[in-house]
Amino acid sequence: MREKYSIFSLASNAAKYHENWQRVWRSPPLKPDYDVIVIGGGGHGLATAYYLAKVHGLKNVAVIEKGYLGGGNTARNTTIVRSNYLWDEAAQLYEFSLKLWEGLSEELNFNTMFSQRGVLNLGHSLQDMRDIERRVNANRLNGIDGEVL
């Protein structure tokens, strides 16, 4: 039976040195062929494989990664998910992407550690301040909160 992810299960398994922790991934033997092979097991590669299976029904998908899953750029950056860009078309796309992130932990039964926070941009010059004001105004036009302090 699949264990439900919760703060209780996390604490309980941590106290037992993760002895009974269910593996999140597996290492099956390679098949002679696949419908799709995704090169790179970072955020983009894993998302590509996941949505090929979920949305397009492709179940014969392999992800090839030279290190460990999510261990490249995905592990080293702040993994900022934004919906605040300057173009109307892009803002709609990023808003859709943000909605996908909101339910992903529950959908996968795995803590993606996604939480919505604000962003603070510092301006060090007059040009920086103009760029920030432009971004804030574009965000407001797209219904995204923003202010210049």
N, C-alpha and C positions, 0 to 999 in steps of 0.2 A: 504494500500500500504506500502511496506517495505521501510523504510528510508535508503538512501545510506549513508554509513559512510564517513565522511569527516571532515577536521579540522573545516570547517564552522558549520556543524551540531553539533559537539562537543562543540564549543564555544557558539553557539546559545542556546543549551539546558542547558549548564552550567549557562548561564546568567539568565535563567528562573527557576533556582533551580531544574532542571531535571523534571519539571512537566509533560512534554509531551514526555519524553524519552521512547522509545519503549523497553519493557522488552526483555532481551536476552534469557532468559529461561522461562520455564513454569513448573507448578506443576500439571500434569494431574493425575486423579485418577488411582490407580494401577489396572492393568489387572490381570485376574486369572492365566495367563501364558505368558511366553516370550520365544523366540527362544534362546536368550542369555541374561544373567545377568552379568554385569561387576561390580565388587566390587571395589569401590574407584573412586572418581570423580576428581582425580588430572590430571596432564598432560598425564600420560600413560593411565589411564582409559578412559579419554575423547577421546584421540586419537584412542584407540582401538575401542570404540563405533562408532566413526565417520568413520573410515576406513572400519569397518564391513558393515556399511550402504552404503558408497560410492563405495567401490571396490567390495564387495561381495553381495550387494543388500539386506542385512538383515535389515529390517525396524522395526522389533518387538524386539527392544533391550532396556533394562533398565539399567541405571547407578544408583547404590546405593551409597550414600555418607553420612557419619555421620555428617559432618559439612556443609560448603558451597562449591560449585564447585571451584576447584583450590585453596582452602584455606589451604592446608597442606604444604608439602615440596615445591610444585610448587610456592606458594606465598612467601616462606621464603628464597629461594635461588636466585642466580644470573641467573639461567636458561641459562647457557652457552650451546650453540649448537655448537659442534665441528665437523670438518672434518679432523682432524690432528692426526691420530693415527699411531701406529708403524707397523701395519701389512697391507700388500697390500689389502687383502680381506676386512678388516675392513675399510680402507680408502675409498674404493668404496662404501660400505654401508653408511658410514657417509656422503659422497658427495651426494648420492641419497637423504638421509634424509634432508640435507641442501637445496636441490632443492625443496623439499616439503614445507619447511618453507617459502621459498621466495614468493610464491604466496598465502599463506594461509589467510592472512588478507583480500585480495580481494575476494577470494573464499568464505569465511565465512561472508563477509561484517561486520567484527569485527576486531578492531585493536588488533592484537596479540603482538604489540610492538616489533616485530622482527626487528633488524637492525644488519647488519654485521659490526663487529669491529675486531680489532686484539686482540692478547693476549700477555701479558708480563709476563714471568716467571722469578723470581729472584732466583739466585743461591747463597747459603750462604756457600758452601763448595766446595772442589774439586770434590767430588762425584756428587753434584748437577749440577755443570758445565758439567761434563761428560754426565749426563743424559739429560741435555738440548741440548748439541751438538748432541747426539744420536737422539733425537726427531726431531731436526731441519733437520738433514741429512735424516731421514726417510721421513719427510714431503716433502723435495725437490725431493726425488726419486719418490714420488707420485704426483708431480706437484703442490705442495702447497708451497707458498712463506714462507720463514723463514730466520732469521738471528740471529747470536749470537753477542750481542753488547759488 
